[in-house]
């Protein structure tokens, strides 16, 4: 399957998705959000994909929504925006719920929906020179793309409000200190380090990763006792997997495990 605005490569059970509108800063238009929805569904359904690497072509990961595209639809812009967001939100829902870990490689001046995508990824590596800003209210818009869900959970309500209201631009180091990203790496090492991490995770116990993602995503919505009941049920389910059997055997035999993701 080919995409209008994405590059897709599958190698060593890693799906590498590259946002590919470099002349537009990988800004999101109707084609890009539609492609994102389709490719995330593909990754969710393909059992051979055990990790996802998300990056951007050109000078930046993603500058947010394509305002030039919006200007072409002024006569029906609310309807157009709702249609676009339906695809974007479908993509992010798949990202949050698929078993495969999602690693984002962030570079350049990241804004708006680009920030939202990074917040929804499981692990984000950022280039030293990258910067981060919400940007929505700078053009009279409110945040979307899961930003109002993930950002308060990542960095706290006060800091999320500050970013949304002031459009403060964070350096990579500040984003790391705030908890928005996981690691800052040299610019010329970003893709290599992100790919190495994706390959490492792709060789891991995929079902256990998916279970951990699910438990952690839902934890703030439940009481302690409810969450612990979900934990008990989930860990019991994991003992039925072949990866658990392999993990125990490898531990007892003092060898590296050979997980199959099943």
KOLVEX-999431 format. One record per residue: x negated, z, y of N, C-alpha, C in turn. Coordinates in pm, 1 decimal. Atoms other than C-alpha are relative to their C-alpha. Layout:
! residues N
[pt [X,Z,Y],[X,Z,Y],[X,Z,Y]]
...
//
This chain:
! residues 262
[pt [-83.7,0.0,-119.5],[0.0,0.0,0.0],[-87.5,0.0,125.0]]
[pt [75.2,6.1,-124.9],[-128.9,-87.9,347.5],[83.8,59.2,113.8]]
[pt [-66.1,-64.4,-113.2],[-47.8,77.4,679.7],[-41.3,-71.9,128.4]]
[pt [28.5,65.9,-127.1],[-27.7,-63.0,1032.2],[-100.4,78.0,83.4]]
[pt [76.5,-82.1,-94.2],[-199.5,228.6,1202.3],[-88.8,103.4,-67.9]]
[pt [83.0,-93.9,74.8],[-386.8,415.5,928.9],[-95.8,-75.4,-90.7]]
[pt [86.5,42.5,109.3],[-684.6,357.2,704.5],[15.4,100.5,-112.4]]
[pt [-18.8,-88.7,114.5],[-647.5,496.9,355.5],[-102.3,-33.7,-108.0]]
[pt [96.8,17.2,107.7],[-917.7,548.4,95.7],[14.7,116.5,-97.3]]
[pt [-6.1,-104.5,102.5],[-892.0,739.1,-231.8],[-125.1,-8.6,-86.6]]
[pt [124.0,-3.3,75.3],[-1217.8,841.5,-395.5],[-26.0,142.0,-47.7]]
[pt [30.4,-131.4,58.8],[-1309.4,1127.5,-628.8],[113.8,97.8,22.7]]
[pt [-122.9,-78.8,-13.0],[-950.1,1254.7,-604.7],[20.2,57.6,140.6]]
[pt [-19.5,-33.2,-140.8],[-978.4,1286.1,-225.8],[64.2,-119.5,69.6]]
[pt [-61.9,103.1,-83.4],[-742.4,1087.0,-4.3],[-52.2,16.7,141.5]]
[pt [50.9,-3.8,-137.2],[-914.6,1007.0,325.6],[92.9,-83.9,86.6]]
[pt [-93.0,65.6,-91.7],[-657.6,923.4,593.6],[-64.6,-2.4,138.2]]
[pt [58.8,13.9,-132.8],[-792.8,788.5,922.4],[103.6,-55.9,95.9]]
[pt [-85.2,53.1,-105.7],[-571.6,755.8,1228.6],[-74.2,-117.5,63.8]]
[pt [74.2,120.9,-35.1],[-654.3,401.7,1335.8],[64.9,-77.1,113.8]]
[pt [-35.3,67.1,-125.5],[-542.3,324.6,1689.1],[-106.9,37.1,102.8]]
[pt [109.9,-51.1,-83.0],[-883.3,377.6,1849.2],[8.5,-39.8,145.9]]
[pt [-8.7,43.1,-140.4],[-815.4,176.3,2164.9],[101.5,82.1,77.4]]
[pt [-101.8,-84.5,-63.8],[-519.3,404.8,2235.1],[-29.0,147.6,-21.3]]
[pt [33.1,-139.4,26.4],[-702.4,724.9,2146.3],[77.6,57.5,-116.6]]
[pt [-82.9,-40.0,113.9],[-499.1,733.5,1824.0],[127.9,70.4,44.9]]
[pt [-126.2,-54.2,-50.2],[-194.8,815.4,2035.0],[113.3,-36.9,-95.1]]
[pt [-108.3,18.4,95.8],[124.8,847.4,1835.1],[111.2,-85.5,58.8]]
[pt [-115.6,81.8,-31.1],[374.5,566.2,1860.6],[90.2,-3.0,-122.3]]
[pt [-94.4,2.2,111.7],[664.5,480.2,1630.4],[-65.5,-47.4,-129.5]]
[pt [67.9,46.7,121.1],[434.8,293.9,1388.1],[-87.7,108.9,-61.6]]
[pt [90.8,-101.7,52.0],[183.5,577.3,1357.5],[75.9,114.1,-66.6]]
[pt [-72.4,-111.3,61.5],[438.3,850.7,1291.5],[69.4,-44.2,-128.8]]
[pt [-60.6,52.2,122.9],[614.3,629.2,1037.0],[-104.0,-9.8,-111.1]]
[pt [108.0,8.2,97.7],[283.9,560.4,861.9],[-40.7,139.1,-49.5]]
[pt [36.0,-136.3,39.4],[199.5,932.4,864.2],[100.2,57.4,-98.9]]
[pt [-102.9,-49.8,90.7],[529.9,1017.4,701.8],[-15.6,-60.9,-138.7]]
[pt [14.0,68.5,128.6],[476.2,757.2,429.3],[-125.8,43.8,-74.4]]
[pt [124.2,-32.7,68.9],[114.4,848.2,357.2],[0.0,144.2,-49.2]]
[pt [-6.8,-138.6,46.9],[184.1,1221.4,334.7],[92.4,13.5,-120.2]]
[pt [-84.7,3.6,118.6],[468.4,1152.3,94.0],[-78.8,-51.9,-119.6]]
[pt [84.5,55.6,106.5],[225.1,943.2,-109.5],[-96.5,105.2,-54.4]]
[pt [95.2,-102.6,43.1],[-30.8,1223.6,-117.4],[69.7,113.9,-73.7]]
[pt [-75.9,-107.9,62.9],[235.4,1476.9,-211.0],[41.6,-36.5,-141.8]]
[pt [-53.5,43.8,128.8],[359.7,1270.0,-503.3],[-106.6,-43.9,-100.1]]
[pt [105.3,51.2,87.9],[29.3,1142.1,-644.8],[-82.4,116.1,-55.7]]
[pt [69.9,-113.2,61.1],[-105.7,1401.4,-889.5],[-151.1,-20.8,-4.6]]
[pt [143.0,27.3,1.9],[-446.0,1229.1,-881.4],[-67.1,39.7,131.7]]
[pt [54.1,-42.8,-129.7],[-487.2,1330.0,-515.4],[-1.5,152.0,4.0]]
[pt [12.3,-145.9,7.1],[-620.8,1684.0,-512.7],[-60.4,60.8,126.3]]
[pt [37.0,-45.9,-133.7],[-744.4,1708.1,-153.1],[21.8,-115.5,95.9]]
[pt [-24.7,100.8,-102.9],[-669.9,1524.7,171.4],[-93.2,26.6,117.3]]
[pt [84.8,-6.1,-118.1],[-914.9,1452.9,453.0],[65.6,-82.9,109.6]]
[pt [-67.6,65.7,-110.8],[-759.0,1366.8,789.0],[-95.5,-9.5,118.3]]
[pt [92.4,20.9,-111.8],[-970.4,1214.6,1067.2],[54.5,-109.4,91.1]]
[pt [-42.1,102.5,-94.1],[-946.2,974.8,1361.1],[-110.7,-99.4,26.9]]
[pt [97.5,104.2,-33.0],[-1118.8,643.8,1434.7],[-28.6,0.6,150.5]]
[pt [32.7,14.0,-140.9],[-1297.6,584.3,1762.8],[-50.3,128.1,63.7]]
[pt [60.7,-106.4,-79.4],[-1377.0,837.4,2034.8],[67.8,135.3,-14.9]]
[pt [-70.4,-127.4,9.0],[-1118.0,1104.3,1952.1],[92.8,3.4,-120.6]]
[pt [-91.9,-17.7,113.1],[-901.1,1244.0,1675.5],[139.2,-48.4,36.8]]
[pt [-132.3,42.4,-44.1],[-571.4,1209.1,1863.3],[30.5,62.0,136.1]]
[pt [-28.5,-48.4,-135.3],[-471.0,1236.3,2229.0],[145.4,40.2,18.6]]
[pt [-140.4,-39.0,-9.0],[-104.3,1308.2,2150.8],[93.5,-118.9,-4.1]]
[pt [-98.1,107.2,-1.2],[202.6,1096.6,2211.0],[-42.4,-115.6,89.0]]
[pt [34.5,121.3,-74.1],[171.6,740.2,2340.7],[98.2,-15.4,116.4]]
[pt [-88.7,3.2,-116.0],[318.3,765.9,2692.9],[34.5,-142.5,41.2]]
[pt [-30.2,140.7,-30.9],[291.5,389.4,2742.3],[113.2,-50.0,-89.8]]
[pt [-107.8,35.9,91.9],[510.8,347.1,2436.5],[132.0,62.0,45.2]]
[pt [-121.6,-66.1,-48.3],[757.7,600.4,2575.4],[60.2,-77.5,117.3]]
[pt [-47.2,69.3,-119.7],[777.3,405.1,2901.4],[76.3,-127.6,-32.9]]
[pt [-70.2,121.6,41.6],[898.0,98.3,2711.2],[142.4,28.4,-47.5]]
[pt [-130.5,-35.3,56.7],[1202.6,289.9,2587.5],[79.4,91.9,92.5]]
[pt [-62.8,-91.8,-94.3],[1325.0,458.6,2904.2],[152.8,-4.5,-5.8]]
[pt [-146.1,11.0,1.9],[1680.4,329.1,2858.8],[62.0,78.8,-115.7]]
[pt [-51.6,-79.4,112.7],[1714.8,516.2,2526.8],[-106.3,97.6,-50.7]]
[pt [115.6,-80.6,39.4],[1415.9,750.4,2530.3],[35.5,122.8,-84.0]]
[pt [-31.7,-114.5,86.5],[1588.2,1064.1,2391.4],[21.7,-39.9,-145.6]]
[pt [-22.9,47.1,136.9],[1703.9,867.5,2086.1],[-131.1,-44.9,-64.1]]
[pt [129.5,47.2,50.9],[1362.5,703.5,2047.9],[-90.0,118.0,-37.2]]
[pt [82.5,-118.3,26.7],[1184.8,1040.5,2069.9],[48.3,71.8,-125.5]]
[pt [-52.9,-68.1,118.4],[1417.1,1198.5,1812.7],[-35.4,-75.6,-127.7]]
[pt [35.0,80.9,117.3],[1354.0,909.1,1575.2],[-147.7,17.2,-35.1]]
[pt [143.4,-19.1,24.6],[975.8,940.3,1616.3],[-27.7,137.7,-59.4]]
[pt [27.8,-136.8,43.8],[981.1,1315.8,1572.3],[51.1,24.6,-140.6]]
[pt [-47.5,-12.8,138.8],[1186.3,1285.0,1254.5],[-110.8,-37.5,-98.0]]
[pt [110.3,42.9,87.1],[892.7,1096.1,1098.9],[-118.9,95.9,8.2]]
[pt [113.5,-91.4,-16.8],[626.1,1323.5,1246.5],[26.1,132.6,-69.9]]
[pt [-31.0,-128.4,61.9],[800.8,1638.7,1131.4],[8.2,-10.5,-151.9]]
[pt [0.5,20.7,145.7],[854.1,1493.7,784.4],[-142.8,2.4,-53.2]]
[pt [140.9,1.4,41.0],[478.3,1430.9,763.2],[-56.4,141.7,-2.8]]
[pt [54.7,-135.4,-8.0],[396.4,1785.8,870.9],[61.3,90.8,-105.6]]
[pt [-61.6,-76.2,109.0],[646.6,1934.6,625.6],[-70.6,-27.6,-132.5]]
[pt [73.6,34.2,122.8],[469.5,1746.7,344.8],[-138.0,64.6,1.1]]
[pt [132.5,-59.9,-10.2],[131.6,1868.5,470.5],[5.2,147.9,-37.6]]
[pt [-9.4,-143.4,22.1],[246.2,2230.0,460.9],[33.3,33.6,-144.3]]
[pt [-54.4,-34.6,131.4],[407.7,2209.9,118.9],[-68.1,-68.9,-117.3]]
[pt [67.4,62.6,114.0],[188.8,1978.2,-87.4],[-105.2,93.4,-57.7]]
[pt [97.7,-86.5,65.1],[-43.9,2142.0,-338.4],[-141.9,-29.2,47.4]]
[pt [135.6,37.6,-39.4],[-350.8,1951.0,-224.7],[-36.4,61.5,134.8]]
[pt [45.2,-49.7,-130.5],[-548.7,2125.0,51.1],[-24.9,-114.7,96.4]]
[pt [19.0,101.1,-102.7],[-566.4,1932.7,379.2],[-108.4,46.4,95.7]]
[pt [112.8,-29.4,-88.3],[-893.9,1929.3,571.9],[3.7,-98.8,115.4]]
[pt [1.8,85.8,-117.3],[-891.7,1795.1,926.5],[-138.9,0.1,62.5]]
[pt [128.1,15.2,-68.9],[-1203.3,1661.9,1099.7],[30.5,-40.6,144.0]]
[pt [-41.9,19.5,-138.6],[-1153.7,1694.3,1476.2],[-118.5,-35.5,88.5]]
[pt [104.2,36.1,-95.4],[-1358.9,1519.7,1742.3],[64.6,-54.5,126.7]]
[pt [-48.7,55.3,-124.9],[-1321.0,1408.3,2102.0],[91.3,95.4,74.7]]
[pt [-92.6,-78.2,-82.2],[-1059.4,1526.5,2351.0],[137.6,-1.3,-65.8]]
[pt [-121.4,-6.5,82.0],[-767.7,1638.5,2134.2],[111.2,64.6,81.1]]
[pt [-109.3,-49.2,-82.8],[-429.3,1691.9,2295.7],[133.5,-18.7,-70.8]]
[pt [-137.9,19.7,42.0],[-56.4,1724.4,2233.4],[21.2,3.3,-150.1]]
[pt [-29.3,7.3,143.1],[54.4,1613.2,1889.5],[-126.2,0.4,-84.7]]
[pt [126.4,-14.5,71.8],[-312.1,1590.3,1791.4],[-29.8,145.6,-28.6]]
[pt [13.1,-144.1,20.7],[-328.6,1966.5,1840.6],[96.0,47.6,-108.3]]
[pt [-99.7,-40.0,99.0],[-11.8,2001.4,1634.9],[-45.6,-34.4,-141.7]]
[pt [49.4,39.6,132.1],[-162.1,1806.8,1344.0],[-109.5,93.6,-48.5]]
[pt [108.8,-88.9,38.3],[-471.7,2026.0,1345.6],[52.4,137.5,-38.0]]
[pt [-57.0,-131.2,30.4],[-263.4,2343.1,1352.7],[68.4,0.4,-135.8]]
[pt [-70.3,8.7,127.8],[-70.4,2220.6,1049.2],[-93.4,-21.1,-118.6]]
[pt [96.8,18.4,109.3],[-383.7,2136.7,847.0],[-39.5,135.3,-56.9]]
[pt [39.7,-125.0,64.3],[-511.5,2397.4,603.1],[-134.6,50.0,51.6]]
[pt [132.9,-33.7,-50.5],[-873.1,2390.6,723.6],[-40.4,-106.9,100.6]]
[pt [42.3,95.8,-102.1],[-1007.9,2230.4,1042.6],[-146.0,21.4,36.0]]
[pt [138.0,3.2,-49.1],[-1370.0,2140.9,1113.9],[-0.2,-80.2,129.4]]
[pt [1.7,67.9,-129.6],[-1448.4,2040.1,1471.2],[-142.0,-30.3,43.3]]
[pt [128.7,37.0,-57.4],[-1736.6,1858.2,1633.7],[-31.0,89.8,119.0]]
[pt [42.4,-88.8,-108.6],[-1939.3,2062.1,1883.2],[52.2,-45.1,135.7]]
[pt [-39.6,52.2,-130.7],[-1837.4,1835.8,2171.8],[151.1,-12.2,17.3]]
[pt [-144.4,18.4,-8.2],[-1464.0,1839.0,2097.4],[64.4,101.3,94.2]]
[pt [-78.9,-88.7,-84.7],[-1205.2,1991.8,2330.7],[145.8,-6.1,-43.3]]
[pt [-136.8,-14.0,48.3],[-847.3,2103.1,2278.6],[91.8,42.8,115.0]]
[pt [-97.8,-38.1,-101.4],[-545.8,2114.6,2510.9],[139.4,-38.3,-47.6]]
[pt [-137.4,28.7,41.3],[-168.9,2127.8,2460.0],[55.6,-123.8,70.8]]
[pt [-31.3,118.7,-81.7],[-89.8,1882.7,2745.6],[149.0,-32.6,12.7]]
[pt [-142.6,37.5,-5.3],[286.8,1866.8,2679.2],[61.3,27.0,137.2]]
[pt [-66.4,-33.4,-125.9],[402.2,2051.0,2991.1],[-65.2,-68.4,119.7]]
[pt [65.9,73.5,-108.8],[149.9,1857.9,3202.9],[76.8,-126.1,36.7]]
[pt [-82.2,118.1,-28.4],[389.0,1560.6,3173.8],[149.2,33.0,-11.1]]
[pt [-139.7,-39.8,-1.3],[710.4,1762.8,3172.2],[67.9,2.2,-134.4]]
[pt [-56.2,-6.0,134.4],[756.9,1785.8,2796.4],[-21.8,137.9,-61.6]]
[pt [20.2,-121.2,79.1],[794.4,2077.6,2555.9],[-74.2,-36.5,-127.9]]
[pt [79.4,30.1,120.7],[573.9,2107.7,2244.1],[87.3,-41.1,-118.0]]
[pt [-65.9,38.5,124.7],[666.4,1950.9,1911.6],[-104.5,-4.2,-110.9]]
[pt [96.6,17.9,108.2],[501.0,1866.8,1580.5],[-45.2,128.2,-65.6]]
[pt [25.4,-130.3,64.1],[515.1,2228.1,1454.4],[-87.4,91.5,84.3]]
[pt [90.0,-81.6,-81.3],[298.7,2359.5,1740.6],[57.4,138.2,28.1]]
[pt [-58.5,-129.5,-33.3],[545.5,2635.6,1830.4],[17.7,88.7,-123.0]]
[pt [-3.0,-79.3,123.4],[551.8,2745.8,1464.9],[-139.9,48.6,-37.3]]
[pt [132.3,-35.2,49.7],[184.0,2736.5,1372.6],[-88.6,70.7,103.5]]
[pt [92.8,-57.8,-97.5],[8.3,2822.8,1699.3],[15.7,151.1,16.3]]
[pt [-9.8,-145.9,-10.3],[155.4,3173.9,1741.8],[-52.8,72.4,-123.6]]
[pt [49.3,-60.5,123.4],[66.6,3245.2,1379.3],[-152.3,-6.2,-8.9]]
[pt [145.1,17.1,3.5],[-289.6,3118.8,1427.1],[-70.4,82.6,106.5]]
[pt [74.0,-58.5,-112.9],[-381.2,3256.9,1768.5],[76.9,109.2,72.7]]
[pt [-80.0,-102.4,-65.7],[-100.3,3496.6,1866.5],[92.3,-58.7,105.8]]
[pt [-103.0,48.2,-92.4],[202.1,3462.9,2092.1],[-52.8,-16.8,142.4]]
[pt [47.6,4.9,-138.3],[24.3,3537.6,2421.5],[-91.5,-120.2,22.5]]
[pt [92.0,112.7,-16.8],[-251.0,3283.3,2369.6],[71.6,-133.3,-16.5]]
[pt [-77.3,123.2,16.8],[-6.5,3020.7,2243.1],[77.8,-32.2,127.1]]
[pt [-71.9,20.2,-125.9],[201.7,3071.0,2557.6],[-94.6,-46.1,110.8]]
[pt [96.7,40.5,-101.7],[-108.2,3043.4,2775.3],[-34.3,-147.9,-13.4]]
[pt [34.5,140.7,20.6],[-202.7,2710.4,2618.8],[116.3,-91.0,37.3]]
[pt [-116.5,83.3,-26.6],[153.2,2577.8,2646.7],[32.8,-7.2,148.9]]
[pt [-40.9,-4.7,-140.4],[207.7,2685.2,3007.5],[-107.7,-48.2,96.4]]
[pt [107.6,34.5,-93.2],[-133.7,2627.6,3166.2],[-75.0,-126.2,-39.0]]
[pt [74.7,115.1,51.5],[-268.2,2341.4,2950.2],[-150.6,20.0,11.4]]
[pt [142.1,-33.0,0.2],[-601.3,2520.5,2946.9],[-72.0,-82.0,-106.8]]
[pt [79.4,78.0,94.6],[-869.6,2312.3,2778.6],[-104.0,91.5,-64.5]]
[pt [93.7,-82.7,74.1],[-1064.7,2493.7,2507.4],[-115.9,-84.3,-51.6]]
[pt [114.0,62.0,67.2],[-1414.0,2401.7,2396.4],[11.4,26.4,-149.4]]
[pt [-0.4,-23.6,144.4],[-1484.5,2384.9,2025.1],[-33.4,145.2,-31.4]]
[pt [38.1,-138.8,25.3],[-1651.5,2725.4,2038.4],[113.1,95.4,35.7]]
[pt [-114.1,-84.0,-36.2],[-1355.1,2879.3,2219.9],[111.7,-13.2,-102.3]]
[pt [-103.5,21.0,101.3],[-1114.8,2722.4,1970.5],[-33.5,75.6,-128.0]]
[pt [43.8,-75.5,117.4],[-1319.5,2879.9,1692.0],[23.5,149.1,21.8]]
[pt [-14.5,-142.7,-29.0],[-1319.8,3221.5,1858.5],[146.8,41.6,3.6]]
[pt [-142.4,-31.2,-6.1],[-944.0,3203.7,1910.6],[68.6,-10.6,-136.4]]
[pt [-60.4,16.3,131.0],[-877.2,3111.9,1547.3],[78.4,-128.3,-16.7]]
[pt [-69.5,127.6,9.7],[-746.8,2762.3,1613.8],[-63.3,-90.9,-104.0]]
[pt [73.9,80.3,96.9],[-1015.6,2599.5,1397.2],[-83.8,92.3,-87.9]]
[pt [76.5,-80.8,95.4],[-1234.3,2715.6,1108.1],[-150.3,-6.3,18.5]]
[pt [144.8,18.0,-4.4],[-1579.2,2577.6,1179.5],[-38.1,-103.4,104.5]]
[pt [56.7,96.3,-93.3],[-1783.5,2400.7,1448.3],[-127.2,-56.4,-60.9]]
[pt [115.7,64.6,61.6],[-2039.2,2147.5,1325.1],[-58.7,-102.6,97.7]]
[pt [58.6,105.2,-84.8],[-2281.7,1902.9,1490.6],[82.4,-127.9,-8.2]]
[pt [-83.4,120.5,-5.9],[-2105.4,1585.2,1600.7],[-32.6,-99.4,-110.6]]
[pt [38.5,102.8,95.9],[-2304.7,1359.3,1370.4],[12.3,45.5,-145.3]]
[pt [-18.0,-50.7,136.4],[-2234.2,1581.6,1067.8],[146.3,24.2,-34.7]]
[pt [-139.5,-38.5,18.2],[-1858.6,1619.5,1110.9],[62.9,-60.9,-125.0]]
[pt [-67.2,64.3,112.9],[-1731.1,1363.1,862.1],[-66.2,34.6,-132.3]]
[pt [69.6,-33.1,124.0],[-1998.9,1437.7,602.6],[36.8,140.6,-46.7]]
[pt [-32.0,-137.3,39.6],[-1930.1,1810.8,608.5],[146.6,13.3,-41.1]]
[pt [-141.6,-4.9,35.5],[-1554.1,1760.5,603.9],[24.5,-66.0,-135.3]]
[pt [-15.1,67.9,128.9],[-1582.7,1515.1,314.6],[-54.5,85.5,-114.0]]
[pt [56.2,-87.1,103.5],[-1806.7,1752.1,119.3],[96.0,113.1,-34.6]]
[pt [-96.7,-107.3,24.8],[-1552.4,2030.1,162.1],[120.8,-52.5,-75.6]]
[pt [-115.5,58.7,68.1],[-1267.1,1802.0,57.3],[-31.5,-27.1,-147.2]]
[pt [38.8,27.7,138.4],[-1457.1,1696.4,-255.7],[-11.7,129.3,-81.1]]
[pt [10.2,-129.0,67.7],[-1531.0,2058.9,-341.6],[138.5,53.8,-35.5]]
[pt [-135.0,-49.5,25.1],[-1164.8,2154.9,-308.5],[74.1,-87.5,-100.9]]
[pt [-64.7,90.1,95.1],[-1054.1,1846.4,-502.9],[-39.5,31.1,-143.5]]
[pt [45.5,-37.7,133.8],[-1252.3,1980.1,-798.8],[49.5,138.4,-39.7]]
[pt [-46.7,-136.3,25.3],[-1072.8,2315.2,-779.7],[133.5,4.9,-73.0]]
[pt [-128.8,-18.8,68.5],[-755.1,2459.3,-936.7],[116.7,-33.5,93.3]]
[pt [-93.6,51.2,-99.3],[-500.5,2251.3,-746.1],[130.6,77.8,3.8]]
[pt [-125.9,-74.6,2.5],[-189.2,2438.4,-861.0],[-16.5,137.6,63.9]]
[pt [25.1,-129.6,-61.5],[-343.7,2769.2,-758.6],[-14.0,-13.9,151.4]]
[pt [9.0,24.7,-143.7],[-431.3,2622.6,-418.1],[139.4,-16.5,60.5]]
[pt [-135.5,21.7,-49.5],[-72.9,2504.7,-375.5],[79.5,129.1,4.5]]
[pt [-69.9,-128.5,2.4],[57.5,2848.1,-474.0],[-46.2,89.0,114.8]]
[pt [54.1,-79.5,-111.1],[-172.8,3018.4,-223.7],[54.3,-49.1,133.7]]
[pt [-55.5,55.6,-123.1],[-57.7,2781.1,51.8],[144.5,45.0,18.9]]
[pt [-141.4,-35.4,-9.8],[307.2,2851.1,-25.1],[18.4,147.3,34.2]]
[pt [-12.8,-143.8,-24.8],[265.6,3228.0,-35.1],[-40.2,36.0,142.9]]
[pt [48.3,-34.2,-134.0],[66.7,3243.3,288.0],[89.4,-58.3,109.2]]
[pt [-87.5,61.3,-99.7],[297.1,3003.6,475.2],[127.2,83.7,19.7]]
[pt [-128.4,-68.3,-7.7],[606.2,3210.8,394.4],[-12.2,149.1,28.9]]
[pt [17.8,-145.3,-0.4],[455.2,3558.2,423.6],[58.7,69.5,121.7]]
[pt [-49.3,-65.2,-121.1],[557.5,3629.6,783.6],[151.7,1.6,8.3]]
[pt [-146.3,6.5,-3.2],[922.0,3556.3,704.2],[66.8,99.9,-93.9]]
[pt [-55.0,-90.2,100.4],[964.3,3825.8,437.2],[-46.7,143.7,20.8]]
[pt [44.5,-138.9,3.5],[948.7,4200.2,397.1],[-115.8,13.4,-98.0]]
[pt [110.4,-26.0,92.0],[653.5,4352.7,212.0],[44.7,-11.0,-144.5]]
[pt [-44.4,-2.5,140.2],[852.8,4409.1,-105.2],[42.8,-138.7,-47.8]]
[pt [-39.4,136.1,37.3],[1002.7,4058.8,-103.7],[-122.4,-87.1,-22.6]]
[pt [120.7,80.0,14.6],[662.4,3901.3,-50.8],[-75.4,36.8,-126.9]]
[pt [69.6,-41.5,122.3],[508.3,4107.5,-331.1],[72.1,-48.9,-124.3]]
[pt [-73.5,55.4,114.0],[786.9,3994.5,-565.2],[-33.3,-148.1,-17.8]]
[pt [41.9,140.1,8.9],[703.2,3632.7,-479.6],[-142.0,-10.5,-55.8]]
[pt [136.8,-0.6,52.3],[336.6,3712.3,-545.4],[-0.6,21.8,-151.3]]
[pt [-4.4,-30.5,143.4],[420.4,3860.4,-885.2],[48.3,-120.0,-81.2]]
[pt [-53.4,115.4,71.2],[626.5,3560.9,-988.1],[-98.9,-116.7,0.6]]
[pt [91.2,112.7,-11.9],[369.5,3312.3,-861.0],[-122.5,17.4,-89.0]]
[pt [120.1,-19.1,81.4],[67.8,3469.3,-1031.2],[33.2,-8.1,-148.3]]
[pt [-42.4,15.3,139.4],[264.0,3488.1,-1356.6],[11.6,-147.5,-36.2]]
[pt [-9.4,144.3,24.0],[340.4,3116.1,-1324.9],[-139.3,-62.6,-15.7]]
[pt [134.5,56.3,6.8],[-30.0,3045.1,-1269.2],[-65.8,23.4,-135.6]]
[pt [59.8,-25.7,131.8],[-117.6,3201.4,-1604.7],[44.6,-103.7,-103.3]]
[pt [-46.7,104.9,90.4],[74.3,2914.3,-1766.2],[-77.0,-130.2,18.1]]
[pt [70.5,124.4,-27.5],[-161.1,2651.3,-1621.1],[-125.2,-12.9,-86.2]]
[pt [124.1,22.9,75.0],[-449.7,2490.3,-1806.0],[-121.3,37.7,83.4]]
[pt [111.9,-40.0,-84.4],[-670.4,2561.0,-1505.4],[-29.9,149.3,-13.4]]
[pt [23.5,-142.7,20.2],[-622.0,2934.7,-1555.0],[-74.9,22.5,-130.9]]
[pt [68.7,-13.0,129.1],[-722.2,2903.1,-1920.6],[-145.6,-42.0,11.6]]
[pt [136.2,48.6,-19.3],[-1026.7,2701.8,-1819.5],[-81.0,96.6,86.1]]
[pt [70.1,-94.0,-87.3],[-1115.7,2949.1,-1543.4],[-46.6,123.3,-74.5]]
[pt [36.5,-117.9,79.2],[-1112.7,3243.5,-1782.1],[-108.7,-35.0,-100.5]]
[pt [100.6,41.4,99.2],[-1306.4,3052.7,-2049.4],[-136.1,-19.2,66.6]]
[pt [126.0,22.7,-70.9],[-1569.6,2946.3,-1795.2],[-64.1,131.4,41.7]]
[pt [52.1,-131.6,-39.4],[-1604.0,3305.3,-1671.5],[-63.5,71.0,-119.7]]
[pt [50.9,-69.3,119.2],[-1648.9,3445.0,-2023.0],[-123.2,-68.5,-57.8]]
[pt [113.0,76.7,53.3],[-1888.5,3167.0,-2120.4],[-112.5,-17.8,101.2]]
[pt [100.5,2.3,-106.4],[-2083.8,3203.3,-1794.1],[-45.1,-142.1,32.2]]
[pt [24.8,139.6,-38.0],[-2051.9,2836.6,-1696.0],[93.6,-38.2,113.4]]
[pt [-91.5,45.5,-104.6],[-1898.0,2645.6,-1405.5],[129.9,-51.0,-61.8]]
[pt [-126.7,50.7,54.2],[-1527.3,2572.1,-1461.2],[16.7,-149.0,25.3]]
[pt [-30.8,142.0,-14.0],[-1405.0,2217.1,-1509.0],[151.8,-12.6,16.3]]
[pt [-142.7,1.5,-25.2],[-1063.6,2223.3,-1343.7],[54.7,-141.5,1.1]]
[pt [-66.0,130.4,4.2],[-817.2,1937.7,-1394.4],[118.4,-7.8,95.2]]
[pt [-112.6,-0.3,-92.6],[-555.2,2041.2,-1141.6],[135.1,9.2,-67.8]]
[pt [-125.6,-9.1,76.1],[-295.0,2110.0,-1410.9],[22.0,141.6,-53.2]]
//
